[in-house]
Amino acid sequence: MRELQAMGYSVSAYFYNPNIFPQEEHDLRLEEAKRLCAIEKIELLESENSHDEWLEKVKGHETDTEGGKRCDICFTLRLSETAQIAQENGFDAIATTLTISPHKNAVMINEIGHEMSGMYGLEFVDRVWRKEDGYKKSCEIAKDRDFHRQDYCGCEFSIRES
């Protein structure tokens, strides 16, 4: 958030994570997003948890390993929804926190981000946030502020891989 602000962007956050399972984990991550946005004085937009829709989208890919087609489908769904909400709310650009993780394919995520933002006439802020110690800094912030850190991406199919 701070880096985007330093780049000249006015920042709002959007919480749309229909992949997160179980519901308690989704709710905990949402509460942490609310807490962070309150601290940073950032507007937080949130959506309903549409886990059943997500399950339908990834049907047939339950056994894919993390980073495979299931992730591609998940990122596309989430970034498409983000771009649509951004356009509806008059935003000019979107970014994603997904590239902070060393476990995520940043090239895939950024390609999808460009495609989805382009469909809605938006700029995509193409960054790999984990670079320049970004991941390490995010861990330090989480530790300093006692934020919840999970050990899996959030989807029920990745739990078995953690």
C-alpha positions in Angstrom: 0.0 0.0 0.0 2.7 2.4 1.0 4.8 1.6 -2.1 1.8 2.3 -4.4 1.2 5.5 -2.5 4.9 6.4 -3.0 4.4 5.7 -6.8 1.7 8.4 -6.8 -1.4 6.2 -6.5 -4.4 6.8 -4.3 -5.0 3.4 -2.7 -8.1 1.5 -1.8 -8.1 -2.3 -1.1 -10.5 -4.9 -2.3 -11.0 -8.2 -0.4 -12.3 -10.9 -2.8 -11.0 -14.3 -1.9 -13.6 -17.0 -2.7 -10.9 -19.6 -2.7 -10.2 -19.4 1.0 -11.3 -22.4 3.1 -12.6 -23.0 5.6 -15.0 -20.1 6.3 -13.3 -19.4 9.6 -10.0 -18.8 7.7 -11.7 -16.5 5.2 -13.3 -14.5 8.1 -10.0 -14.3 9.9 -8.2 -13.0 6.8 -10.9 -10.5 6.2 -10.7 -9.2 9.8 -6.9 -8.8 9.4 -7.4 -6.9 6.1 -9.9 -4.6 7.9 -7.4 -4.1 10.7 -4.5 -3.3 8.3 -6.7 -0.9 6.3 -7.8 0.8 9.5 -4.2 1.2 10.6 -3.1 2.6 7.2 -6.3 4.6 6.8 -7.1 2.9 3.5 -10.6 2.3 2.2 -11.5 -1.4 2.1 -14.1 -2.7 -0.3 -15.2 -6.3 0.3 -17.3 -8.8 -1.5 -19.5 -11.7 -0.4 -17.7 -15.0 -0.1 -18.7 -16.9 -3.2 -16.8 -20.1 -2.4 -19.4 -22.3 -4.2 -18.9 -20.3 -7.4 -15.1 -20.7 -7.0 -15.5 -24.5 -6.5 -17.6 -24.7 -9.7 -14.9 -22.8 -11.6 -12.0 -25.1 -10.5 -14.1 -28.3 -10.8 -11.9 -31.0 -12.4 -8.7 -29.4 -11.1 -8.9 -30.4 -7.4 -5.8 -32.6 -7.7 -3.7 -30.1 -9.6 -0.5 -29.1 -7.8 -0.2 -25.5 -6.6 0.9 -23.3 -9.5 -1.0 -25.4 -12.1 -4.3 -24.8 -14.0 -6.3 -24.5 -10.8 -4.3 -21.4 -9.8 -4.6 -20.0 -13.3 -8.4 -20.3 -13.0 -8.4 -18.8 -9.5 -6.2 -15.9 -10.4 -8.3 -15.1 -13.5 -11.5 -15.2 -11.5 -10.1 -13.0 -8.7 -8.4 -10.4 -11.0 -11.4 -10.3 -13.3 -13.7 -9.5 -10.4 -11.2 -7.0 -9.1 -11.0 -5.2 -12.4 -14.8 -5.2 -12.7 -15.3 -3.7 -9.3 -12.5 -1.1 -9.9 -14.2 0.0 -13.1 -17.6 0.2 -11.4 -16.1 2.3 -8.7 -14.3 4.7 -11.0 -10.7 3.5 -10.3 -8.0 3.9 -13.0 -5.8 1.0 -12.1 -5.5 -2.3 -10.2 -2.6 -4.1 -8.5 -2.5 -7.4 -6.6 -0.7 -8.6 -3.5 -0.4 -12.1 -5.0 3.1 -11.5 -6.2 4.5 -11.0 -2.6 4.5 -14.8 -2.2 7.6 -16.7 -3.2 5.2 -19.7 -3.9 3.2 -17.9 -6.6 4.0 -17.6 -10.3 4.5 -13.9 -10.7 4.7 -14.1 -14.5 1.4 -15.9 -14.7 -0.3 -13.5 -12.2 1.0 -10.4 -14.0 -0.1 -11.7 -17.4 -3.6 -12.4 -16.1 -3.6 -9.0 -14.4 -2.8 -7.2 -17.7 -5.4 -9.2 -19.5 -8.2 -8.6 -17.0 -7.4 -4.9 -16.4 -7.3 -4.4 -20.2 -10.8 -5.9 -20.6 -12.0 -3.1 -18.3 -9.9 -0.3 -19.7 -7.7 -0.1 -16.6 -4.0 0.1 -16.0 -2.4 -2.9 -14.3 0.4 -2.1 -11.9 2.8 -4.8 -12.9 5.0 -5.5 -9.9 6.6 -8.5 -8.2 6.3 -7.3 -4.7 8.5 -10.0 -3.2 11.6 -8.5 -4.9 13.9 -6.2 -3.0 13.2 -8.1 0.2 9.5 -7.4 -0.2 8.5 -10.8 1.1 10.9 -10.5 4.1 9.5 -7.0 4.9 5.9 -8.3 4.7 6.8 -11.1 7.2 8.5 -8.5 9.5 5.4 -6.3 9.4 3.1 -9.2 10.1 5.3 -10.2 13.1 5.6 -6.7 14.5 1.9 -6.1 14.3 0.9 -9.6 15.2 -1.0 -10.3 12.0 -2.2 -13.8 11.2 0.1 -15.7 8.8 -1.2 -18.8 7.1 0.8 -21.8 5.9 -1.2 -22.5 2.7 -2.5 -20.3 -0.1 -6.1 -20.5 1.3 -7.7 -23.0 -1.0 -8.9 -26.3 0.5 -6.9 -28.2 -2.1 -3.6 -26.6 -1.1 -4.0 -27.5 2.5 -2.9 -31.1 1.7 0.3 -29.7 0.2 1.3 -27.6 3.2 
